[in-house]
């Protein structure tokens, strides 16, 4: 299943789990939707590491596989 049936959403695989997300997002928009800061995340889109300067232009499409790795500070 790659398309959600209604509500303007699509289905993507996010960190191994299928998830409905709003249609029409870029990677930047997806990160904002998830409450994640772009500078603290590495994005792998369909098995390719995405350069941070491409987040705003890279579309998120139905059926995409996205892996997000968050950097966490601490001591």
C-alpha positions as CSV (number, residue, x, y, z in Angstrom):
1,X,0.0,0.0,0.0
2,X,1.5,3.3,-1.0
3,X,-1.4,5.8,-1.1
4,X,-3.7,6.6,1.8
5,X,-7.4,6.5,0.9
6,X,-8.4,10.0,2.0
7,X,-7.5,13.2,3.8
8,X,-4.6,14.4,1.6
9,X,-2.1,12.0,3.0
10,X,0.4,9.6,1.6
11,X,2.0,6.5,3.1
12,X,5.8,6.4,3.5
13,X,8.1,4.1,5.4
14,X,9.7,6.1,8.2
15,X,12.4,4.4,10.2
16,X,11.0,1.0,9.3
17,X,7.3,1.8,10.0
18,X,4.6,2.7,7.6
19,X,3.2,6.2,8.4
20,X,0.6,8.5,7.0
21,X,2.0,12.0,6.3
22,X,0.5,15.0,4.6
23,X,0.8,15.0,0.8
24,X,2.9,17.6,-0.9
25,X,5.7,17.9,1.7
26,X,9.4,18.4,1.0
27,X,11.9,16.8,3.3
28,X,12.1,20.1,5.2
29,X,8.3,20.1,5.5
30,X,8.3,16.5,6.8
31,X,10.9,17.4,9.4
32,X,8.9,20.4,10.5
33,X,5.7,18.2,10.6
34,X,7.6,15.8,12.9
35,X,8.9,18.6,15.1
36,X,12.6,17.9,14.2
37,X,15.3,20.5,13.6
38,X,17.0,20.2,10.2
39,X,20.5,20.7,11.7
40,X,20.1,17.9,14.1
41,X,18.9,15.2,11.6
42,X,20.6,13.2,8.9
43,X,18.1,12.0,6.3
44,X,18.4,8.9,4.1
45,X,15.8,9.1,1.3
46,X,15.3,5.8,-0.6
47,X,18.7,4.5,0.5
48,X,20.6,7.7,-0.4
49,X,21.9,10.1,2.1
50,X,20.4,13.5,1.3
51,X,22.5,16.6,1.5
52,X,21.1,19.1,4.0
53,X,21.1,21.8,1.4
54,X,18.6,19.7,-0.6
55,X,16.0,19.2,2.1
56,X,13.9,22.2,1.0
57,X,13.7,21.0,-2.6
58,X,13.4,17.2,-2.2
59,X,9.8,16.0,-2.4
60,X,8.4,13.3,-0.2
61,X,6.4,10.9,-2.4
62,X,4.1,8.0,-1.6
63,X,6.0,4.8,-1.1
64,X,9.3,6.6,-0.2
65,X,11.5,4.9,2.4
66,X,13.0,7.5,4.8
67,X,15.4,6.9,7.6
68,X,16.0,9.7,10.1
69,X,19.0,9.8,12.4
70,X,18.9,12.4,15.2
71,X,21.9,13.9,16.9
72,X,21.4,14.1,20.6
73,X,23.6,16.2,22.9
74,X,24.5,15.3,26.4
75,X,27.3,14.7,28.8
